[in-house]
Amino acid sequence: MIKKELRKIYKQKRKELTQEQIAGFQQSIEAQIERLDFSKIQNIHIFLPIEKQKEINTYPIIDFLQAKGKNIIISKSNFKDNTLTHFIFKKDTLLEVNNYGIPEPVNATPFEVTEIDLVFVPLLISDHNNYRVGYGKGFYDRFLSECKSTIKTIGLNFFKPIDKISDTNAYDIPLDIMIYPK
């Protein structure tokens, strides 16, 4: 199936999730993350959830990683050129929700993309080759292409991967790991 169709289907599937389903999925995802080895990773980029899109709540994951002494990096979106700028996220970082419902830093210190060790990537659905379908603007494909070659990537999703996304292209970057409720 092509990305456009998958985007429509999985946005709808996510809308139909109940709060109870989401809570159970969250627990499974968080438990899997807590079992990962972060010993060689210091700078972790993670997305902040768009609540109206019922995205995975990453705040408990952030708390877990900060308790382990990791630097958390978040982004601000530029919708003119579909790029991200990156900032250190601390307990006192002020957030403001933009017009698309994305929480973004107001008073954070910029962070260099090449210093990021691991990226948690949002997605609507992935396939068994670890390609993903996002919202279609290419923010994360552009971002990941700027990262160092040793970057580790983890996709977070409420749904198990499908067999194949049929219209992947040279700009699509497969992720290293997909985490979804088991």
PyMOL commands that set and color helices and strands:
alter all, ss='L'
color gray80, all
select helices_A, chain A and resi 3-15+19-34+51-53+59-67+113-115+139-146
alter helices_A, ss='H'
color red, helices_A
select strands_A, chain A and resi 43-45+71-78+83-89+95-97+103-105+118-122+125-126+132-133+152-156+177-179
alter strands_A, ss='S'
color yellow, strands_A
deselect
rebuild
show_as cartoon
